[in-house]
Amino acid sequence: MRQRSIPGARGRVRPLSLLGDPVLHGPCAEVTDFGPELAQLVADLFATMYAAEGVGLAANQIGAPLRVFVYDCPDDEEVRHLGHVVNPRLVTADGIELRGPEGCLSLPGLEAGTERYDHAVVEGFTVDGEPVTVHGTGFFARCLQHECDHLDGTVYADRVTGWRKWRLDRQVKRADWSR
């Protein structure tokens, strides 16, 4: 049996952009070149995501303002979903809207109750330019919506409201990484 390479095995771990970095707060550019530089970016995204022990990572989180994200995320039935999407478009976010704990590698160590739909569909392309459609439910649907938000310049903290927002803002101000 032939073994496939581990995603990110040829990538390098890059520094994470943290909340407040301008690259996280603007829309990312469409990818137009599906060449070796894109393949290296995807490998670096996987390497960085695994090093930070995340389940998803968008390109702007490592300082590359391009519409690309990777994921290695379970759904609510513990089924593992592994892949990447270039130029993703969230085409469906529906079902039941649930508030659940959400964290982000760009806000290390913090989380807050964030409302997301329990079903999502993302369309885009692979690193080779092939069309791809990704369906997610439960926690994986949350991940897909979270990563698409990143590429539009939105972090989950922007979606938190009320006392949860107040508490998260206080935690951000106290965090070692925000100083």
C-alpha positions as CSV (number, residue, x, y, z in Angstrom):
1,M,0.0,0.0,0.0
2,R,1.4,3.4,-1.0
3,Q,1.5,6.0,1.7
4,R,0.4,9.6,0.9
5,S,2.6,12.3,2.4
6,I,1.4,14.1,5.5
7,P,0.0,17.5,4.7
8,G,2.5,20.1,5.8
9,A,5.4,17.7,5.9
10,R,7.2,19.9,3.3
11,G,5.9,23.1,4.8
12,R,7.5,25.5,7.2
13,V,5.9,26.9,10.4
14,R,5.3,30.6,10.0
15,P,4.5,33.2,12.6
16,L,0.8,33.7,13.3
17,S,-0.8,37.1,12.8
18,L,-2.6,38.1,16.0
19,L,-5.7,40.1,16.6
20,G,-5.1,43.7,15.7
21,D,-2.8,42.9,12.8
22,P,-4.2,44.7,9.8
23,V,-3.9,41.6,7.6
24,L,-6.7,40.0,9.6
25,H,-9.1,42.9,9.1
26,G,-9.4,43.3,5.4
27,P,-10.7,41.1,2.6
28,C,-8.2,38.7,1.0
29,A,-7.3,38.7,-2.7
30,E,-8.4,35.9,-5.1
31,V,-5.7,33.5,-6.1
32,T,-4.9,33.7,-9.8
33,D,-1.6,31.7,-9.9
34,F,-2.1,28.0,-9.2
35,G,1.7,27.2,-9.3
36,P,4.3,26.0,-7.0
37,E,4.1,29.1,-4.7
38,L,0.5,28.3,-3.9
39,A,1.4,24.7,-3.2
40,Q,4.1,25.9,-0.8
41,L,1.6,28.2,0.9
42,V,-0.8,25.4,1.5
43,A,2.0,23.2,2.9
44,D,3.1,26.1,5.2
45,L,-0.5,26.5,6.3
46,F,-0.8,22.9,7.3
47,A,2.6,22.9,9.0
48,T,1.7,26.0,11.0
49,M,-1.8,24.8,11.9
50,Y,-0.4,21.5,13.2
51,A,2.4,23.2,15.1
52,A,-0.2,25.5,16.8
53,E,-2.6,22.5,17.4
54,G,-5.5,24.1,15.4
55,V,-8.2,22.6,13.3
56,G,-8.2,25.2,10.6
57,L,-6.1,28.1,9.3
58,A,-6.6,30.9,6.8
59,A,-3.7,32.3,4.8
60,N,-4.0,35.8,6.2
61,Q,-3.4,34.3,9.7
62,I,0.2,33.7,8.5
63,G,0.4,37.1,6.8
64,A,-0.6,36.1,3.2
65,P,-3.7,38.0,2.3
66,L,-4.9,35.4,-0.2
67,R,-8.2,33.4,-0.3
68,V,-6.9,30.0,0.9
69,F,-7.5,28.0,4.0
70,V,-6.7,24.5,5.3
71,Y,-8.5,22.3,7.8
72,D,-8.1,19.0,9.7
73,C,-11.3,19.1,11.7
74,P,-13.8,16.6,13.1
75,D,-17.5,16.9,12.9
76,D,-19.8,16.1,15.8
77,E,-19.7,12.4,15.0
78,E,-15.8,12.5,15.2
79,V,-15.4,12.0,11.5
80,R,-12.2,13.6,10.4
81,H,-12.3,16.1,7.5
82,L,-8.9,17.0,6.0
83,G,-8.2,19.4,3.1
84,H,-7.8,22.8,1.7
85,V,-9.9,25.3,-0.4
86,V,-8.5,28.0,-2.7
87,N,-10.9,30.9,-3.5
88,P,-13.6,29.5,-1.2
89,R,-17.1,30.8,-1.4
90,L,-19.6,30.0,1.4
91,V,-22.6,29.0,-0.6
92,T,-24.8,27.7,2.2
93,A,-24.9,28.3,5.9
94,D,-28.2,27.1,7.3
95,G,-29.9,24.7,9.6
96,I,-30.0,25.4,13.3
97,E,-28.1,28.4,14.6
98,L,-26.2,27.4,17.7
99,R,-24.0,29.3,20.1
100,G,-20.9,27.3,20.9
101,P,-17.4,27.9,22.2
102,E,-15.1,29.2,19.5
103,G,-11.4,29.9,19.6
104,C,-8.9,31.1,17.1
105,L,-5.1,30.7,16.6
106,S,-5.0,34.5,16.1
107,L,-6.4,35.0,19.7
108,P,-4.4,32.3,21.4
109,G,-5.8,30.9,24.6
110,L,-9.2,32.6,24.4
111,E,-12.6,31.5,23.4
112,A,-16.2,32.8,23.5
113,G,-19.7,31.6,22.7
114,T,-20.3,32.4,19.0
115,E,-23.4,31.8,17.0
116,R,-22.9,29.7,13.8
117,Y,-25.2,27.5,11.7
118,D,-24.9,23.7,12.0
119,H,-24.6,23.1,8.3
120,A,-22.3,24.8,5.7
121,V,-21.2,24.2,2.1
122,V,-18.1,25.8,0.7
123,E,-17.2,25.8,-3.0
124,G,-13.7,26.6,-4.4
125,F,-10.7,24.9,-5.9
126,T,-7.9,22.6,-5.0
127,V,-4.2,23.7,-5.2
128,D,-4.2,22.2,-8.7
129,G,-7.2,24.3,-9.8
130,E,-9.8,21.5,-9.7
131,P,-13.2,22.5,-8.5
132,V,-14.1,21.2,-5.0
133,T,-17.2,21.3,-2.8
134,V,-16.9,20.8,0.9
135,H,-20.0,19.9,3.1
136,G,-19.8,20.4,6.8
137,T,-22.1,19.7,9.8
138,G,-21.8,20.5,13.4
139,F,-18.3,21.5,14.6
140,F,-16.9,21.1,11.0
141,A,-19.6,23.5,9.7
142,R,-18.4,26.0,12.4
143,C,-14.8,25.6,11.2
144,L,-15.8,26.2,7.5
145,Q,-17.7,29.4,8.4
146,H,-14.9,30.6,10.7
147,E,-12.2,30.2,8.0
148,C,-14.4,31.9,5.3
149,D,-14.9,34.8,7.7
150,H,-11.2,35.2,8.1
151,L,-10.8,35.6,4.3
152,D,-13.4,38.3,4.4
153,G,-11.6,40.2,7.2
154,T,-13.8,39.1,10.1
155,V,-12.5,37.3,13.2
156,Y,-14.9,35.5,15.5
157,A,-14.5,38.2,18.1
158,D,-16.4,40.5,15.7
159,R,-19.4,38.2,15.9
160,V,-19.5,38.0,19.7
161,T,-22.1,40.3,21.4
162,G,-23.3,41.4,24.8
163,W,-21.6,40.4,27.9
164,R,-19.6,37.7,26.0
165,K,-18.1,40.5,23.9
166,W,-17.3,42.6,27.0
167,R,-15.6,39.6,28.7
168,L,-13.6,38.7,25.5
169,D,-12.5,42.3,25.1
170,R,-11.2,42.3,28.7
171,Q,-9.4,39.0,28.2
172,V,-7.8,40.3,25.0
173,K,-6.5,43.4,26.8
174,R,-5.0,41.2,29.5
175,A,-3.4,38.7,27.2
176,D,0.4,38.6,27.0
177,W,0.3,38.5,23.2
178,S,-1.8,41.7,22.9
179,R,0.7,44.0,24.5
